[in-house]
Amino acid sequence: MGNHEKEQTPIASIATIFYTPTPLLNLMSYFLVFGFGLSIGLAISFSFNIHLKQFFPTPPDQTSPPLQTLAVNETERVGLKEFLKAPNVTHDMTDEELLWRASMAARVGPAEFPFKRVPKVAFMFLTRGPLPLAPFWELFFGGHEGLYSIYVHSNPSFNATPFPESSVFLGRRIPSKDVHWGTFSMLEAERRILANALLDISNQRFVLLSEACIPLHNFSTIYSYLLFSKQSFVEVYDFPGSVGRGRYNRRMMPVIKLDQWRKGSQWFEMDRSLAIEVVSDRKYFPVFRKFCKPSCYSDEHYLPTMVGVKFWKRNSNRSLTWVDWSRGGPHPAGFRREAVTVDFLQRLRNGGRCHYNGKSTGICFLFARKFLPNSLTRLVRFGPKLMQFNRPK
């Protein structure tokens, strides 16, 4: 019976050959499946790329610069040009905004700017109304454009007669407020005009003048004297009398002590560094505003006191503006037409000795006051020749 079970039919034998697994057949099956899958993958990838290009076109050749880049490179370089432009003197800033803006002005020395810069002198005229001696100043400034800036602070209610188109004073009136002699408004006006002048980064020296001031030398002499000076010119002295220490208010302590209280002329000249300190002051100015009341005159004590305490090493301790107080009284002497002679002007120009940059000099005053309007004709007649206004730069 066992032999019967081992016998197979022909059909069964053939099926056994085909369905019995072998290594060769397995390998062939794997290749067939892999080839079929690869064909399908390539077909799908090709179709996907065609659709992708429809939505995301091929970017341009990166070796060619974009048109926008070429346009930028072809324009002129801006650099600091906008920053260096002299600002318009007319603006709508409040005093607080103006002083804040000026306090951030560049305070580096004339040789430290990273660009070519021609330093200028700022002539700041603090006036009640008109400038009756303007024709004389026109002769003084003539031919020296680019070396000076002019600022005029006058009563806002003053309706000025327009200056001629050729005038150096045209358009130089700054936004101002009412100023009353002997009040704190005088000091506010000084800081206001100083702050306006600081906005021009080319201004290196700052001179405060009145409508009654005149120059005593030609422009080149005054310009060189100021630009090459190592110090500022703020008059500072201790005066024990009633018009000196007698004006001190003990409530100013501890910020200002009696032995720090100083007096001096309001007509100052200072460098850029000190000018920024003045408009940035938040220590002494509030004390003067609160406690310097009549008969304390802030314009005669504020700068002398602050400079005497903090900046005395950088100060010459004298004024460059000659004034005659010999007659006494609250106001200096005024000079009419008949007082203006060649001899008188020459005495003002060369009177006395003083120190300049550590050396003795006979040029101690660059300006003088108080010249009345009717003195103009003689000033124009004698001044230009005596002071050599036409001297080359």
C-alpha positions in Angstrom: 0.0 0.0 0.0 3.0 2.4 0.6 4.1 1.9 -3.0 0.7 3.0 -4.2 0.9 6.3 -2.3 4.3 7.2 -3.8 3.0 7.0 -7.3 2.1 10.4 -9.0 0.3 11.3 -12.2 2.1 13.2 -15.1 0.0 16.3 -14.5 1.0 16.4 -10.9 4.6 16.1 -11.8 4.5 19.1 -14.1 2.8 21.3 -11.5 5.4 20.5 -9.0 8.1 21.7 -11.3 6.4 25.2 -11.8 5.2 25.8 -8.3 8.2 24.7 -6.5 10.1 27.9 -5.4 13.8 28.3 -6.5 16.4 31.1 -6.0 16.4 31.9 -9.7 12.7 32.4 -9.9 12.7 34.6 -6.8 15.4 36.9 -8.3 13.5 37.3 -11.5 10.4 38.2 -9.7 12.1 41.0 -7.8 13.6 42.5 -11.0 10.2 42.5 -12.6 8.5 44.3 -9.7 11.4 46.8 -9.4 11.3 47.6 -13.1 7.6 48.1 -13.1 7.8 50.5 -10.1 10.6 52.5 -11.6 8.7 53.0 -14.8 5.7 54.3 -12.9 7.8 56.6 -10.7 9.6 58.2 -13.7 6.3 58.8 -15.5 4.8 60.5 -12.4 7.9 62.7 -11.8 8.0 63.9 -15.4 4.3 64.8 -15.3 4.7 66.7 -11.9 7.7 68.8 -13.3 5.6 69.9 -16.2 2.8 71.1 -14.0 5.3 72.7 -11.5 6.9 74.9 -14.1 3.5 76.3 -15.0 3.3 77.8 -11.5 7.0 78.5 -10.7 8.8 79.7 -13.8 12.6 79.3 -13.9 14.3 82.3 -12.3 16.6 84.5 -14.6 20.3 83.9 -14.8 21.8 85.2 -11.6 25.0 86.3 -13.3 23.1 89.3 -14.8 22.5 92.0 -12.2 18.9 93.0 -11.7 17.7 96.2 -13.4 16.9 97.8 -10.0 20.4 97.3 -8.8 21.9 99.0 -11.9 19.6 102.0 -11.4 20.7 102.5 -7.8 24.4 102.3 -8.7 24.0 104.8 -11.5 22.6 107.5 -9.1 24.8 110.0 -7.2 25.8 108.9 -3.7 23.8 110.7 -1.0 26.0 110.0 2.0 25.8 112.9 4.6 24.5 115.5 2.1 21.1 115.8 3.6 22.5 115.9 7.1 24.9 118.7 6.3 22.4 121.0 4.7 22.0 124.3 6.6 18.5 124.2 8.0 15.9 126.8 7.3 15.7 129.3 10.1 11.9 129.3 10.0 10.3 126.4 11.7 7.4 125.6 14.0 9.3 123.9 16.9 8.4 124.9 20.4 11.3 126.1 22.7 11.4 122.7 24.4 11.6 120.9 21.0 14.2 123.3 19.7 16.5 123.0 22.8 16.2 119.2 22.8 17.1 119.1 19.1 20.0 121.5 19.5 21.3 119.6 22.5 21.9 116.6 20.3 23.9 118.6 17.7 27.4 117.4 16.9 29.9 118.5 19.5 33.2 117.3 18.0 36.1 119.7 17.2 36.6 121.3 13.8 39.2 118.8 12.8 37.2 115.7 13.8 34.4 115.7 11.2 34.6 112.7 8.7 34.1 115.1 5.8 35.3 118.3 4.3 33.8 121.1 6.4 34.3 124.9 6.3 33.7 126.2 9.8 31.5 129.3 10.1 30.9 132.0 12.7 27.3 132.5 13.8 26.4 136.2 14.2 23.3 136.3 16.5 21.5 139.6 16.7 19.2 140.0 19.7 17.1 143.1 18.8 13.9 144.9 19.9 12.9 145.6 16.3 14.8 146.9 13.3 18.5 146.7 12.5 19.3 150.4 11.9 23.1 149.6 11.4 22.4 146.9 8.9 24.0 148.8 6.0 27.3 149.0 7.9 27.2 145.2 8.6 26.5 144.6 4.9 29.8 146.2 4.1 31.5 144.1 6.7 30.1 140.8 5.4 30.6 141.6 1.8 32.7 139.0 -0.1 32.9 136.4 2.6 29.9 134.3 1.8 30.1 130.7 3.2 32.1 131.8 6.2 29.3 133.1 8.4 25.7 132.6 9.4 23.2 135.3 10.5 20.3 134.9 13.0 18.0 137.7 14.1 15.7 137.5 17.2 13.3 140.4 17.3 10.0 141.1 18.9 7.4 138.9 17.1 5.0 141.9 16.8 7.6 143.9 14.9 6.6 144.3 11.3 10.0 144.6 9.6 10.5 146.4 6.3 11.6 143.7 3.9 15.3 143.6 3.2 16.5 143.9 -0.4 17.0 140.6 -2.3 20.7 141.1 -2.1 20.8 141.6 1.7 22.6 139.2 4.0 19.8 139.7 6.5 17.0 138.6 4.2 15.2 135.6 5.6 17.4 135.3 8.7 14.7 136.1 11.3 14.0 133.2 13.6 10.7 132.3 15.4 10.8 134.5 18.6 8.9 135.5 21.6 8.4 138.8 23.5 11.5 139.9 25.4 11.4 142.5 28.2 14.5 144.1 29.6 15.5 142.9 33.1 13.3 139.8 33.0 14.0 136.1 32.6 12.7 136.4 29.0 16.1 137.9 28.1 17.9 134.7 29.1 15.3 132.6 27.3 15.9 134.6 24.1 19.6 134.1 24.3 19.2 130.3 24.6 16.6 130.3 21.8 18.8 132.1 19.3 21.8 130.0 20.3 19.9 126.8 19.8 18.8 127.9 16.3 22.4 128.6 15.4 23.5 125.2 16.7 21.3 123.4 14.1 23.7 124.4 11.4 26.6 121.9 11.9 29.0 124.2 10.1 28.8 126.9 12.8 31.8 126.6 15.0 31.8 129.9 16.9 28.9 131.9 18.3 28.7 135.7 18.9 25.8 137.4 20.6 25.2 141.0 19.4 22.6 143.7 19.7 21.2 146.1 17.1 23.5 148.8 18.6 26.7 146.7 18.0 29.4 147.3 15.3 32.5 145.4 14.3 35.8 147.0 15.0 37.9 145.0 12.5 37.4 143.5 9.1 35.8 140.1 8.6 39.1 138.2 8.0 40.6 139.5 11.3 37.5 138.6 13.3 37.1 135.2 11.7 40.7 134.2 12.3 40.7 135.6 15.8 37.7 133.4 16.7 38.4 130.3 14.8 42.0 130.0 16.1 41.1 130.8 19.7 41.6 128.0 22.2 39.0 129.5 24.6 35.5 131.0 24.7 34.9 134.7 25.7 32.5 135.0 28.6 33.1 137.7 31.1 33.2 136.3 34.7 34.0 138.2 37.9 33.1 138.3 41.6 31.5 141.6 42.6 30.8 142.0 46.4 28.4 145.0 46.1 24.7 145.3 45.9 24.7 144.7 42.1 26.9 141.6 42.5 26.6 139.3 45.5 23.7 141.4 46.7 21.5 139.8 44.0 22.2 136.3 45.2 19.2 134.4 46.6 20.0 131.9 49.3 17.3 129.6 48.1 19.6 128.7 45.2 21.5 126.5 47.6 22.8 123.8 47.4 23.0 124.0 43.6 24.6 127.5 43.6 26.5 128.7 46.7 27.2 132.3 47.4 31.0 131.9 46.7 30.1 130.6 43.3 27.9 133.5 42.3 29.3 135.5 39.5 28.5 138.6 37.3 29.5 139.6 33.7 28.4 141.0 30.4 25.6 139.3 28.5 27.4 139.8 25.2 29.3 136.6 24.9 31.3 134.6 22.3 31.7 130.9 22.7 32.8 127.7 20.8 30.4 125.0 19.7 31.2 122.7 22.7 30.2 125.3 25.3 27.2 126.4 23.3 25.8 122.8 23.4 26.4 122.8 27.2 24.3 126.0 27.5 21.3 124.8 25.6 21.5 121.4 27.4 21.7 122.7 30.9 19.1 121.2 33.2 20.9 122.1 36.5 21.4 125.8 36.7 18.8 127.1 34.3 15.8 125.9 36.4 17.3 127.4 39.6 17.6 130.8 37.9 14.1 130.6 36.5 12.7 130.0 40.0 14.8 132.3 42.1 16.4 135.0 40.0 13.7 137.7 40.1 14.1 141.5 39.9 16.4 142.9 41.0 18.4 139.8 40.0 19.1 140.0 36.3 19.6 136.5 34.9 21.3 137.7 31.7 24.1 139.2 33.8 24.6 136.2 36.2 23.5 132.9 34.6 26.4 132.4 32.1 29.1 133.9 34.3 28.0 131.6 37.2 27.7 128.4 35.2 30.9 129.0 33.2 32.7 130.0 36.4 31.8 126.8 38.2 32.0 124.2 35.4 34.0 125.5 32.4 36.4 128.1 33.7 39.4 126.3 32.2 38.0 126.7 28.7 37.1 130.4 29.2 39.2 133.6 28.7 37.2 135.4 31.4 36.7 138.5 29.3 34.2 139.9 26.7 35.0 140.8 23.1 32.4 143.6 23.1 33.5 147.0 24.3 31.0 148.9 26.3 31.3 152.3 28.2 29.9 152.1 31.8 31.9 155.1 33.0 28.8 157.3 33.3 27.1 155.0 35.7 23.4 154.0 35.8 21.6 150.8 34.6 22.5 151.4 30.9 25.8 152.0 29.1 26.7 155.2 27.3 25.2 155.6 23.8 27.1 157.2 20.9 25.5 159.5 18.5 26.7 160.7 15.1 29.0 163.5 16.4 30.9 161.0 18.6 31.9 158.8 15.7 35.4 159.9 14.5 38.4 158.2 13.2 40.3 158.8 16.4 37.5 157.4 18.5 37.2 154.2 16.5 40.9 153.8 16.4 41.0 153.9 20.2 38.4 151.2 20.5 40.4 149.0 18.1 43.8 149.3 19.8 43.1 150.2 23.3 44.8 148.2 26.1 46.5 144.8 26.3 45.1 141.4 27.0 46.0 137.7 26.6 45.1 135.6 23.6 46.1 131.9 23.5 48.6 132.6 26.3 50.3 135.5 24.6 49.9 139.3 25.0 48.0 141.1 22.2 46.7 144.6 21.5 43.5 143.3 19.9 41.2 142.9 22.8 37.8 143.9 21.5 36.3 142.8 18.2 32.9 144.6 18.6 31.6 147.7 20.4 28.3 149.2 21.5 26.1 151.2 22.0 25.9 153.1 18.7 22.6 154.9 18.0 20.9 154.9 14.6 22.0 158.4 13.6 25.7 157.2 13.8 25.2 155.1 10.7 26.3 157.8 8.2 29.7 158.4 9.8 30.2 154.7 10.4 29.8 154.1 6.7 32.0 157.0 5.9 35.0 156.2 8.2 34.6 152.5 9.1 35.3 150.6 5.8 38.6 152.4 5.1 39.8 152.3 8.7 38.9 148.7 9.3 40.0 147.6 5.8 36.7 146.0 4.9 37.9 145.3 1.3 40.9 143.3 2.5 41.1 140.0 0.6 40.2 136.7 2.4 
